[in-house]
């Protein structure tokens, strides 16, 4: 298309019935619109009408000639995340009063930075909902760190809490209780379960409130959470007790036998997993104590002894 064919429209663009300019067809001849990146214009391919000029170039200001050079020159910020109340899109001001070279700021600059931090914090939490979300997501991050949960569990827990907040499930319940139940549900969904006792140990609320809030959140949000599988606890218990892969494999076999015999029905999955690990350690001559297993699994020795005998009886029944 030559310059003589391009006519600049001086009056305002015609608008559609909704008040928006058509972005696909020419307002004069209904021809196809094309973007001329060289001149930063949008023109009609049929009549040459310039529909838009001085367009914004959203590409980078640098050129790259191979993949390595492109990776070196690309500059992007951190990805958005649900674990922050503003999804990580706001400005973060460092708490250290230093410049880019690590030099300390003078008193006037320190006062200026302190004022900027204060106003930045006020802008980040503009209403009660954002303050609520900020506090809850901070609690979720703290508990997930204490429990050693991966990032995908924290992300899932944050999404569940956002849904609970949008569904107006928080009135009458504490922020700590709902955030704890979200962590528990997210861990169950991700297949890295933690027992209710472990969750309650790092929470600021009682175990009974966590259990009650968890059932309420799961019911109201319609979360699909499968019953906890005792086998999912075995790798963590075996790792904490420094047991071999043979012992871990034997513990899984004991639990599979218990499922076939129906012994697991109505029993705590944590108790079954702890008893299976203890029994497997004895069967593989890796002698560990009930007290050590009890400490790792956070369950009483009495429960381990009871489940231990039941697992061995089920195993003997299969062998017989």
Secondary structure, DSSP 8 states (H G I E B T S, - for coil): --GGG-EE--S-----TTS---SSB-TTT--BEEEETTTTEEEETTT-EEEE-S----S-SS--SSHHHHHHH--------TTSTTTT-S----SS-B-TTS-B--HHHHHHHHHHHHHHHHHH--SHHHHHHHHHHHHHHHHHHHHT--HHHHHHHHHHHHHHHHTT--TTS-HHHHHHHHHHHHHHHHT----HHHHHHHSSS-HHHHHHHHHHHHHHHT-------THHHHHHHHHHTT--HHHHHHHHHHHHHHHHHTTTTTS-HHHHHHHHHHHHHHHTT----HHHHHHHHT--HHHHHHHHHHHHHHHHHHH-
